[in-house]
Amino acid sequence: MAATAATVGGDGNPAGLDTAALRRTEDGYTGIPGDAAWAAEIRRLAERRDAVLLAHNYQLPEIQDVADHTGDSLALSRIAAESTASTIVFCGVHFMAETAKILSPDKTVLIPDERAGCSLADSITAEDLRAWKADFVRAGEPEPVVVSYVNTTAEVKAETDVCCTSSNAVEVVRSIPEDRPVLFCPDQFLGAHVKRETGRENLHVWAGECHVHAGINGAELAERAGADPDAELFIHPECGCATSALYLAGDGTVDSDRVKILSTGGMLDAAHRTGASSVLVATEVGMLHQLRSAAPEVDFRAVNDRASCKYMKMITPAALLRCLTDNADEVRVAPETARRARSAVERMISIGQPGGGE
């Protein structure tokens, strides 16, 4: 698709940015560099809009650096709910902005590019989930409890009994009576991790995945770990290599104390505590910016340098400028859907503080 010009205007341009260069392409908005003049203009516009800027850990470095808060999606949504700002600008993918709207129904929630989707969230629909539950009822099984990862759409959350994060998924599942079957969706690798940790045979896992995390495989991990046997391994449980990491620890290839299965928030906590000189990181490469900032003396390296989410990277400097200038793109969730989805998130929080989100 050919690039097209995007509308930017209405608030003036004291920074002298060449807004005429802004273009809308299939991969996002382009044409505006994320330099000091851009950052100053973003901060000016945010103040004028009474907006709080939230950036996910997988965002471009310049987006992370200009934000008021950087973190995982649930932590950011909770920050948004507590903020006195009337507008939330969520630099992340669409389901994250939806979660912020669910927890802050009276605030305006904007995402810099509404096309920023998520392959994991898209791997299950509300219709899929209703059909999955109905199959159990028809089979005469006890009524299942649905546990959905926060990386799901608002409609799926509305069909969910309790949400979970990667850091508290095990705790959430353990809180459910043993005689109740559990339907866990949508991530098959996180589900496998929960099943391994709980030993629960009546845990049924949806076969969804994040295409980026699924692409970080065990062979790559083994090769990198073999080349740096003293490195710690920070492994996100959505990764296809999580089982391989535990295997490497089990057969002595890697010291088991160096293998850490962590959420993104958990990785940041571990970065502050680590005594290792090098760490191999298995998650989306945007996380390296936060880790290197947290512990600049540590050599953080990606297990897979190609593990970059194209949807996360759609939130460009140009997209954020357009968002704040034109008040675009607003995220809306139907009130009844938001009410039901909010109940699932609140049940999760009542079980235990979820810590790092995804």
matplotlib code that plots the C-alpha trace (Angstrom):
import matplotlib.pyplot as plt

x = [0.0, 1.4, 2.1, -0.5, -0.3, -1.8, -3.6, -1.7, -2.8, -4.7, -2.2, 0.5, 4.0, 6.4, 9.1, 9.3, 8.7, 8.2, 4.7, 4.1, 6.6, 4.3, 3.0, 0.6, 2.0, 1.0, 3.8, 2.8, 3.2, 6.6, 8.5, 9.1, 12.4, 12.3, 14.8, 15.0, 12.7, 10.1, 10.4, 9.9, 6.8, 5.4, 5.8, 4.2, 1.2, 0.8, 0.6, -1.9, -4.1, -3.9, -2.5, -0.4, 1.9, 2.3, 4.8, 5.1, 8.5, 8.5, 8.2, 10.9, 13.5, 12.5, 8.9, 10.0, 12.2, 9.5, 6.8, 5.7, 5.7, 7.1, 6.2, 4.0, 0.5, -1.4, 0.9, 0.4, -3.3, -3.3, -1.2, -3.7, -6.6, -4.8, -3.7, -5.5, -5.0, -8.2, -6.5, -4.5, -2.2, -1.2, 1.8, 1.4, -0.9, -4.7, -5.7, -3.5, -5.3, -8.6, -7.5, -6.7, -10.2, -11.8, -10.1, -10.6, -14.1, -14.5, -11.2, -10.4, -8.0, -5.9, -3.6, -1.2, -2.1, -5.3, -3.9, -1.4, -2.9, -1.6, -1.2, -1.7, -4.9, -6.2, -5.7, -9.0, -12.3, -15.2, -17.1, -14.3, -14.3, -18.1, -17.9, -15.0, -17.0, -20.2, -18.2, -17.5, -21.1, -22.3, -19.7, -21.2, -18.0, -18.2, -18.6, -15.1, -13.4, -12.0, -8.6, -7.6, -4.2, -4.5, -3.2, -6.7, -9.4, -12.1, -14.7, -12.7, -12.1, -15.9, -16.3, -13.7, -14.0, -10.6, -7.7, -4.1, -0.6, 2.5, 3.8, 0.7, -0.9, 0.3, -1.2, -4.5, -4.9, -3.9, -6.7, -9.3, -10.8, -9.1, -12.3, -13.1, -11.7, -9.8, -9.8, -6.6, -6.3, -4.8, -1.1, 0.0, 3.5, 2.4, -0.3, 2.3, 4.4, 1.3, 0.5, 4.1, 4.2, 0.8, 0.8, -2.9, -4.3, -7.6, -6.0, -6.9, -4.8, -5.9, -3.4, -2.6, 0.8, 2.5, 4.3, 7.4, 7.8, 7.0, 9.9, 12.5, 13.3, 15.3, 18.0, 18.9, 18.8, 21.1, 23.6, 23.7, 23.9, 26.7, 28.7, 28.3, 27.9, 28.2, 25.4, 22.0, 19.0, 15.9, 13.1, 9.6, 7.1, 5.4, 8.6, 8.8, 12.2, 11.0, 10.8, 14.3, 15.6, 14.4, 15.9, 19.3, 19.1, 18.0, 20.9, 23.5, 24.3, 23.3, 23.4, 19.7, 20.2, 20.9, 17.6, 14.8, 11.3, 10.1, 7.5, 8.7, 8.3, 10.1, 13.0, 13.4, 13.4, 15.9, 18.1, 18.5, 19.5, 21.7, 25.3, 26.0, 28.1, 26.0, 22.4, 20.7, 17.2, 14.4, 11.6, 10.8, 13.9, 12.4, 12.9, 16.6, 16.3, 14.8, 17.1, 20.2, 19.0, 18.3, 21.7, 24.1, 27.1, 25.5, 25.8, 22.2, 21.8, 18.9, 18.6, 17.0, 17.9, 15.0, 12.3, 10.8, 7.0, 5.9, 2.7, 4.6, 6.9, 3.9, 3.9, 6.4, 7.4, 5.2, 2.2, 2.6, 2.8, -0.3, -2.2, -1.5, -2.1, -5.3, -6.6, -6.4, -7.1, -9.7, -10.3, -13.8, -15.2, -19.0, -20.1, -21.5, -18.4, -16.2, -18.3, -17.9, -14.3, -13.5, -14.9, -12.4, -9.5, -10.6, -11.0, -7.4, -6.2, -8.2, -6.3, -2.9, -1.0, -0.1, 3.3, 4.7, 1.9, 2.8]
y = [0.0, 3.5, 5.9, 8.5, 11.8, 12.0, 15.0, 16.7, 20.1, 22.2, 22.8, 24.8, 23.6, 25.7, 23.0, 23.5, 19.8, 19.1, 17.6, 17.7, 14.7, 12.5, 9.6, 6.6, 3.3, -0.3, -0.6, 2.5, 6.3, 7.5, 10.7, 12.2, 11.5, 10.8, 13.5, 16.2, 18.6, 15.8, 14.8, 18.4, 18.8, 15.5, 16.7, 20.0, 18.4, 15.9, 18.7, 20.5, 17.4, 16.6, 13.2, 10.6, 8.8, 5.0, 2.9, -0.9, -2.5, -3.6, -0.2, 1.7, 3.2, 6.8, 6.0, 4.5, 7.5, 10.1, 8.3, 9.1, 5.5, 2.3, -1.2, -4.2, -3.8, -4.5, -2.4, 0.4, 0.0, 0.2, 3.3, 4.8, 4.1, 5.8, 8.8, 12.2, 12.8, 12.9, 11.3, 8.1, 7.6, 3.9, 3.2, -0.6, -2.9, -2.7, -5.1, -3.2, 0.0, -1.8, -3.1, 0.5, 1.6, -1.3, -0.1, 3.6, 3.7, 7.5, 8.5, 9.1, 6.3, 6.8, 4.5, 6.1, 3.6, 1.6, -1.0, -2.2, -5.6, -8.8, -12.3, -13.9, -11.9, -12.7, -16.5, -16.8, -15.0, -14.7, -17.1, -19.6, -19.5, -19.9, -22.9, -24.4, -24.0, -25.5, -28.6, -29.4, -29.0, -31.3, -33.9, -34.0, -32.6, -30.3, -26.7, -25.4, -22.4, -20.1, -18.5, -16.0, -14.4, -10.6, -10.7, -11.1, -8.9, -7.2, -9.6, -12.7, -11.2, -10.7, -14.5, -15.2, -16.2, -14.9, -13.3, -13.9, -12.6, -14.6, -13.9, -15.0, -17.6, -20.5, -18.8, -18.2, -21.8, -23.1, -21.1, -23.0, -26.2, -29.3, -30.9, -28.1, -28.4, -25.3, -23.9, -21.9, -19.5, -18.4, -19.0, -22.7, -22.1, -20.2, -22.9, -25.7, -23.8, -23.6, -27.3, -28.2, -26.1, -27.2, -30.8, -30.3, -33.0, -31.2, -28.1, -27.8, -25.4, -23.4, -23.8, -20.1, -18.3, -15.0, -15.4, -13.5, -15.5, -18.8, -18.0, -18.0, -21.7, -24.2, -24.7, -21.0, -21.0, -24.0, -22.5, -19.2, -20.8, -23.1, -20.2, -18.3, -21.0, -18.4, -16.2, -16.1, -16.9, -14.7, -16.6, -15.4, -18.2, -17.4, -18.5, -21.7, -22.2, -22.2, -26.1, -26.3, -23.9, -26.3, -29.2, -27.5, -27.0, -30.5, -32.1, -29.8, -27.9, -24.7, -24.2, -24.5, -21.3, -19.4, -20.3, -17.9, -18.0, -14.5, -12.0, -8.7, -7.1, -10.0, -9.5, -5.9, -7.0, -9.7, -7.2, -5.1, -8.2, -10.2, -10.7, -12.1, -10.2, -11.3, -12.3, -14.0, -12.7, -14.6, -12.2, -9.3, -7.3, -4.0, -5.3, -4.9, -1.1, -1.3, -4.0, -2.1, 1.0, -0.8, -2.5, -0.8, -2.9, -6.1, -7.4, -8.1, -9.9, -11.3, -15.0, -14.1, -10.7, -11.0, -11.3, -7.9, -7.4, -5.5, -4.4, -2.9, -1.1, 0.5, 3.0, 5.3, 8.9, 10.1, 8.0, 9.5, 13.1, 12.5, 11.0, 14.0, 16.6, 15.1, 13.3, 9.9, 7.0, 6.7, 3.2, 2.3, -0.7, -1.4, -0.7, -4.2, -5.9, -3.6, -4.4, -8.2, -8.0, -5.8, -8.5, -11.0, -8.7, -7.7, -11.4, -11.9, -9.0, -10.3, -13.6, -11.9, -8.9, -9.9, -8.1, -7.9, -8.3, -10.1]
z = [0.0, -0.9, 1.9, 2.5, 4.4, 7.8, 9.4, 12.1, 13.4, 15.8, 18.6, 16.8, 16.4, 18.5, 18.2, 14.4, 13.5, 9.9, 10.3, 6.6, 6.4, 8.5, 6.5, 7.2, 5.9, 6.5, 9.1, 11.0, 10.8, 9.7, 8.9, 12.3, 14.1, 17.8, 18.6, 21.4, 19.6, 19.2, 22.8, 24.0, 21.8, 23.1, 26.7, 25.8, 24.1, 26.9, 29.5, 27.3, 26.9, 30.6, 29.5, 31.2, 28.8, 29.4, 27.5, 27.5, 28.0, 24.4, 22.9, 20.9, 23.2, 22.3, 23.2, 26.5, 27.3, 26.8, 28.7, 32.3, 33.2, 31.5, 32.5, 31.7, 30.6, 33.8, 36.0, 33.6, 33.5, 37.3, 37.2, 34.7, 37.1, 39.9, 37.9, 38.2, 34.4, 32.4, 29.3, 29.1, 26.1, 26.0, 23.9, 23.5, 21.6, 21.5, 24.2, 26.6, 25.9, 26.3, 29.8, 30.8, 29.6, 31.5, 34.7, 34.0, 32.3, 32.9, 31.3, 27.7, 26.5, 23.3, 21.5, 19.0, 16.3, 16.6, 14.1, 16.7, 17.3, 19.0, 17.6, 21.0, 21.8, 18.3, 18.8, 20.7, 20.3, 22.7, 20.4, 20.6, 24.4, 24.6, 22.4, 24.4, 27.6, 26.0, 24.9, 28.6, 29.6, 26.8, 27.8, 31.3, 32.9, 36.0, 35.1, 34.2, 35.5, 32.8, 33.5, 30.9, 30.5, 30.6, 27.0, 25.7, 24.3, 26.4, 24.9, 26.0, 29.5, 29.7, 29.2, 31.9, 35.5, 36.6, 34.7, 35.4, 34.6, 33.8, 37.3, 39.2, 36.8, 39.1, 42.1, 40.4, 39.2, 42.7, 44.2, 42.2, 43.9, 42.6, 41.5, 39.0, 35.5, 34.4, 30.9, 30.5, 27.5, 25.2, 25.6, 25.3, 26.6, 29.7, 30.2, 29.9, 32.6, 34.9, 34.4, 35.1, 38.3, 39.6, 38.4, 37.7, 35.3, 34.8, 33.4, 29.7, 27.6, 24.5, 21.6, 21.2, 21.1, 20.6, 17.3, 18.6, 21.8, 20.0, 17.6, 20.4, 20.2, 22.3, 19.8, 19.8, 23.6, 23.9, 21.4, 23.3, 26.7, 25.6, 24.3, 27.6, 30.4, 33.2, 31.9, 33.7, 31.6, 31.9, 30.1, 29.6, 30.1, 26.8, 25.0, 23.0, 24.7, 28.3, 28.5, 26.9, 29.6, 32.3, 30.4, 30.2, 33.9, 34.6, 32.6, 34.1, 30.9, 32.8, 36.6, 37.7, 39.8, 36.7, 34.9, 35.8, 34.3, 34.7, 33.6, 32.2, 35.6, 37.2, 34.8, 35.9, 39.6, 38.8, 36.9, 40.0, 42.1, 39.7, 40.4, 36.9, 34.5, 31.5, 31.0, 28.1, 27.7, 26.0, 25.3, 22.8, 22.2, 23.4, 26.9, 26.6, 26.9, 30.3, 31.5, 30.4, 32.1, 35.3, 35.5, 33.0, 34.3, 33.1, 29.5, 28.6, 25.2, 23.3, 22.8, 19.5, 18.0, 15.6, 18.3, 17.5, 17.6, 14.5, 16.3, 19.2, 16.8, 15.1, 18.0, 16.4, 17.2, 14.3, 15.7, 19.2, 17.8, 15.7, 18.7, 20.9, 18.2, 16.7, 19.9, 18.0, 18.2, 21.0, 22.5, 23.5, 25.3, 25.5, 29.1, 29.8, 28.3, 30.4, 33.6, 33.1, 32.1, 35.1, 37.5, 36.1, 36.6, 40.1, 41.1, 40.0, 42.1, 45.1, 44.9, 45.2, 44.0, 40.4, 40.4, 36.9, 34.4, 31.2]

ax = plt.figure().add_subplot(projection="3d")
ax.plot(x, y, z, "-o")
ax.set_aspect("equal")
plt.show()
